[in-house]
Amino acid sequence: MADFGARGFRTDRPVARAVLEQHARMFLTGFNIGAAHWRSPHEELHSRVPDAERGFAYEGAGMFAGLLDLATAGRARALRRLLDGPGDRYTHLVHVGAGWLLTPMRVTAVPRLPSAPLLRWLALDGAGFGEVYFGGLRALQRRAHRRPDARWEARLAGCGRALWFAESADAAGVGAVIGRLPALARPHVWAGVGLAVTYAGAADEATFGALERAAEPHYAHFAQGVVFAAAARHRSGIVPEHTARSVTRFLGVDVAETAEWSETAARGLTDSEDVHAYLRWKARLRALVDARR
């Protein structure tokens, strides 16, 4: 699963490939830890996974927990256990991970995770990532050509995150793929790219510049993804250098202030389980970014 060559991803960018493949391996590590220690996963997730990679491990554990809760009709309470205690700091990643099960299992119901109703729609982001990670660029094309609706929009952002992996963090390659998609799909895919470059990294200054230019027609969407990534890293308490650089470059502020933007934009929406509240949250962030440019 983690080998880009086996996945059909770009392999001509060895430095970026190594970074992104390591994230994929940590996802698998988290899935396996979740399977072996689902009743109490946190000690293993913290002792066996490097700090900067722990979010990916919690994402993998979230996928397993979602599968277990599905298999037991919720009786295992695996997702709740994963979100307890230290897991609360990785709530964004757990929601995304739970969404992966929408891809291989063809589950249609979005998981109802405890305590954060608005974040449940991040599961659609996870589903979009899994769809393209497993299905490649053809899966992205199929998703992009479907009839637009709220869930389609949320899922396309995850497809954009996976595109960053599939193209091994090549800004020109990413831009070329997005340019061939239907116009209505492009901004939402760019949002996922913004999230990926900020959370996963694998970009140098030249790549930052190329992304800025390529994403310019949809910069507010791209920047909204940057905000989401910064908020997730800030909540974990572990902000890698690549995240801080990305936020400063694309938003002109630090990670802590960016996380405050996310909180401000979510006010009045956090208790809603309506997908349109999730989209309003994103729209508010885009408006905030536009107002500051």
C-alpha angles and dihedrals in degrees: 000000000000098000110098092202091057090047094051092244126143112289100176094090104066099176096051091039091056092052095048095043088054089057090051091050090052089052088056091046090053092048090052093046089049090052095048098040106024094141092058112005103157102086092054093043090054100040099044103037126068114244097249092048097047095095090061090049091051088050090055091046088050090057092053093045090052091051092049093049089049092051093048097039088245097306094119090059086206095153091050090050090049092052094048121102113340091009091071088074089062099043093127091055094045090054091049091048093050087056092062089077089066087070109051095025095043089225112168102190113092110231116257100221119188128260101006111065095170092054093057088087090066083079087074088055088053091049091052091050092050091046093059096033090058099029103037128210093328088063089051091052092049093050093045092053095053121106109280120247137141096279091046089055093049093046095049091063089062089049087056092053090053091048088062088058095042091053093043091238095302107153094200092050092047092049093048093052093048091047089061093054125093111279094244091057099049102079093051092049089050089054088060092049090054090052093047098049090049100043101032099029122190092148130118128199093273090054091049090055093047091050092050091054096043095046095044097107088055100027097136090057091046091050092048087060089051089054093051091052093047092050092051093049092046092052091053091055090230116101114178119213092249091058093050091049093049094050093048092047098046102031105023095228136084128268095258093055091045090054088053089055089056092050092047093049091050096055112127091012105070096092095048121106092191115114089219089064088056090052091047088054089055092045092052090053091051090051090050091051092048091050091055099047 
